[in-house]
Amino acid sequence: MDSKFIPNQSKSQFISKKANLDKFLFQFNMKRTFALVLLIPILSVTNVLFAKERKQQKILVVMSAADTIILDGNKNHPTGVFLGELYEPILKLKKQGFDFVFATPSGKKATIDPESLKEKYWESSEVKKDALQFLSDLPSYHNPIPLEQAIKEHQNYVSVLIPGGQGLMSDLLYDGNIPKILKLFHQNQKPIGLVCHAPALLTTLYQNPNEGEFIFKGYKVNSVTKIEEWFIETIVMKGTPKVRKISTLLEQLGMEYHSSFLPGRSYAIRDRNLITSQNPFSGTEFSELYSNAILEYLKMNSF
């Protein structure tokens, strides 16, 4: 209503009310601005605290401590942990703010498989050098804990990662702590990452027929293929290890085996909390699936 049509007394009341309304709106806007000024640093602090909390999340990295594997029943061949299969996933996770605790049988420092240092497995010699330096800068890598301790502290870890390399076929495959670790992490639906030869460790979960149904029955899985095993045995190691044809062993347990059409190609697969990959050339694909599984687990469990 135009103020010229308002009676004098009502006109003064109208002006007074309008002034009060203007004052209220001014005070409201000032309070809102002040609240936003206070909220911005609070949000910043919250983000910092969240990032700090993320950095406190730890991943258990189980590694072989073996440096040889027996071929043809009587010949020792040098082996260990395959460098690239360890480096690629933990590099990605380190960038995301995670920490690592390394564990081996008896707490002995792991040996890097000399085969994994060959240039054919690396984009460049500089990348390989960066990988070696990256591991050297991780204190826990030099001082791994025993597997028994890892079992006692399993609640401290959001996931377990086991890189490949023939070394694990010499020690981890026969270590009674491995099925315990796998069961504990699976019971809590924590991500389990197994690279190349490491899926063979799933066979340790069903060594006793009285244990009941295999806990990963029906899961999709990947590992080193039969053709790749043949190539390693014939061209690289020039000898046959005791346990081979990992893909067949997994299928016999009731798992659904998948692989790339051609050998030596990148391939990784995730089924629920189980993430597996095929060879040293699958690092990028595996790392993406594995890190996503961990982030989803943290989100679902409000970490």
C-alpha positions, 0 to 999 in steps of 0.5 A, a space after each residue: 500500500 502506498 504510504 500517501 493513502 495511509 492516515 497520519 497516525 497509521 502512517 507513522 506506525 507504518 514507518 516505525 514497523 518498516 524501520 523495525 523490519 529493516 533493522 531485523 533484516 539487517 541484524 539477521 543478515 549480520 548474524 548469518 554472515 557472522 555464523 558463516 565466518 565462524 563455520 568456515 574455519 570449523 569446516 576447515 578444521 573438520 576436514 583436517 581432522 578427517 584427513 588426519 583420521 584417514 592417515 591413522 587407518 592402517 593396512 596389513 601387508 603380509 609378505 613372504 620372507 623366503 628367498 628360494 623355491 625348490 624346483 624339480 624336487 631338489 634345485 633351489 631357485 632365487 625368489 621373494 616378493 615381486 617388487 611391482 606387485 607390492 609397490 603399485 598398490 601401496 603407492 596409490 594407498 599412501 597417496 590416499 593417506 593410509 599407513 602400512 604395517 608389514 608382516 612376515 613369518 617370524 618377523 624376518 625382513 622380506 627379500 625382493 625377487 631378483 626377477 622383478 628387478 628386470 627392466 621388462 617389468 618397468 615403465 622405466 629404470 627411474 620408476 623402478 628406482 622410485 619403487 626401491 626408494 619408496 620402500 626404503 623410506 617405510 620404517 615398517 618395511 624394514 622391521 616387519 611384525 610376526 604373523 602371530 602379532 598381526 593376528 592379535 592386532 587384526 582389529 587395527 587394520 582395515 584391510 589385508 594385502 598380499 603381493 605376489 612372487 614365488 616366495 609365498 609358495 615356499 613359506 606362506 602357503 604352508 604357514 598356519 597363520 595364513 588361514 587364520 588371517 584370511 578368516 578374520 578379515 573375511 568375517 569382518 568383510 574387510 577387503 582382501 587383496 591377493 596378487 598373482 600367486 597370492 590367490 593360491 593362499 585361499 587353498 589354505 582355508 580348506 585343508 580339512 574336509 571337516 571344516 565345512 563349506 569353503 567360505 569363498 565358494 562361488 566367488 569370482 577369482 583371478 590368479 596367474 594363469 596356467 599358460 603364464 605358469 608354464 612360461 615362468 617354469 620353462 623360460 624364467 625358472 627352468 624348473 617346476 615347483 611343487 604346487 602349480 596350476 593355481 587356477 585349477 585348485 581354485 576352481 576345485 574349491 568352487 570358485 569362479 575363475 576368470 582371466 584375460 584372453 591372452 597371457 601377460 595382459 592386465 586383469 583384475 577382478 573384485 567380488 565383494 571383499 575379495 580382490 585378485 589379479 593376474 600378473 605384474 602388469 595388472 598393477 593399475 587395474 588391481 590398485 583401483 579395485 582394491 583402493 575402492 573396496 577399502 574406501 567403500 568399507 570405511 564409508 559403510 563402517 563410518 570411519 
